Amino acid sequence: MWWGVATLTTVGYGDVYPITPLGKFIGAIMAILGIGLFALPAGIIASGYQDYHSKEKTIHINCPKCGTKIKKDIRQ
């Protein structure tokens, strides 16, 4: 199990690794938490960025002379 976690999290070159089962367990948990510390916030930020930029940036106004609806792009 340790080698699977080390491979998935790409931790080091394999030259230094825990020997005891408890050390391997703690190392695996720390590796997964370390990935989660960066991966989860990055996904949340990217999702918010995509939501913000995918929304339509137009408003609908009426022409003061004839009353027809006009789309106005408000992107900057």
N, C-alpha and C positions, 0 to 999 in steps of 0.2 A: 504494500500500500504506500509506503514511503516513496518508493521510486516512481510510482504513478503520480503522486502529488508533486514531487520534485520535477518531473517531466512536464506536467501541465502548467506549473507555475514558473518554469524555467529559472529555478533557483541555483545559481552557481554552475560549476563544471562537474560536480560530483566528487571532487578531490577531498572536500571536508564535509562530513555529514554526521548526524547523530548515530551513536552505536546502540544505546539502550532503547527498548520499546517505548518507554515514557518520553525519552528525548525525541524519538521519531514522531510520536503523537503530538507533542507540543510544537515541534518544528513544522509539522503539516498544518496544524491549526494556525500558527503564526503566518505561514506562507499564504494560506487561503484568506485570512483576515487582511494581510498586506495587499493582496490583489483587490479585495473588496473595498478597501479604503480608497482606492483610486478609480476602480471600474464603476462602482455604483454612482458616485457623484458625477463622473464624466457622462454616464448615460442619462442621468437626470438633467444635467445642463444641456446636453445635445438635444434631448427631446424638447425642452423648453425653447431652445433656440429655433428648432425646426417649426414648432407650433407658432412662434411669433412671426417668423418670416413666411409662413404659408397662408396666413390670414389675408383676406382681400383688403387692400389698402385704398379702397375707393369710397366716396360718399355720393349720395344721390341728392341733387338739389334741383329745384324747379327754376326754369327760365323766368326772369321777372317780366318779360314782354309777352311770351306766348303760353307759358305754363307747362311746357313739356319737361319731362325729367331728363336731367343731364348727369352723366357719370363724371366725377372729377377724381383723378388720381392724386392721392395725398402722400405718395412715397417720396422720401427725401434722398 
